[in-house]
Amino acid sequence: MTSARYHAGFMRQAPWWPWMRMGQSGVPGVLMGRMHSYKITGGVEDVPKVVLKRVERDRPDLFGEPTDGPDEGVLGTLEYYAATVPPETPGYVRPAKR
């Protein structure tokens, strides 16, 4: 066996993420995050049924070979945001709700 099964998880507390545009808002608080994962060592039959149904419905492309990835210049969420959205400035005013 080249790898072992595992279950993992972590929680994090962090400052507001930049795309939330809350850095200059004066709103106190932190971001909380929680992630759970486990390694699939078999095939599709190891994917929990509820997850499998959701992927079949919303992202059937995930069942094929990947066509992107780090070697294809794909950016993570933060990198994409930083490349496409101007930095928040001290004079930023949040648009009124519609």
N, C-alpha and C positions, 0 to 999 in steps of 0.2 A: 504494500500500500504506500503510495507516494505522499499522502497527507492524511490527517486525522479529522474526524468530525469535530466540530466545536460550536458552541453558542457564545455569543459575545454581546456586549452592550456597553454604552457609556452615556453619561450625562454631562452637559457642559453649561456653564454660566458665563456669559460674555457681554461686552458692551453691545449696543445697537449695531447691527450690520449696516454698511453704508447705503445699501439700496432702500433701507427703511426711511432714510432722510430724517432721522430723529436726532442726529448729533448736535444740531444747533436749536432744537425745538425747546429745550429747557425742561422736557418731560423726564423726570427721574425714573430710573428703572434699569433692568437688565434683560437680556435675552436668555431664555432657558431652552435647552434642546435635549432630546433623548432619542437614542437609536438602539435598535436591537437587530441582530443578524445571526445567521448560522450558515455553515458551509454545506452546500449540496454536493454530495460525493457520487451520486448516481446520475440519474437523468431527470427528465421532466416529471417523472412520477414522484420525485422527492419534493417537488414544489407544493406547498400547501394549496389545497383545492381552491380556496377563496382567492388566493393570489393568482393562480393559474387562470381562473375564469376572468379576472380583471385584465390580465395581460392579453389574453385571447381577444377580449372585447376592445380594449383601448390601444394596445401596442403590439399587434401581431408581428410587426417587423422585428421584434426582439428575439423571435425564434430562429431567425436566419443568422448567417455569419455577420459580424460587425463590419460596417463600412466606414467607421470613423474610429477615433481613439487618439492617444497622445502623439502617435506618429503621423497623424493626419492634421495636426494643428488645431485640435479641438480645445476650446477654452473652458475652464471651470466657471461656475456661476460668478464668483468674485472677479476673476480675470475678465470675463465678458463685460460685466458691469463697469469695471474700471476703464475698459477700452471704449465704451460707447456712451457713458453718462458723464456729463461734466461734474466736477467735484462740488460738493455742497459748500456754500460760502456763509460767513456769519450773517449776511444780509438776506439769506434765503427766507422766503415767506411761503408757507404751505398754501397751495391753491384752495379756494373755498370748495366745500362739498357741493356737488350738483344735486 
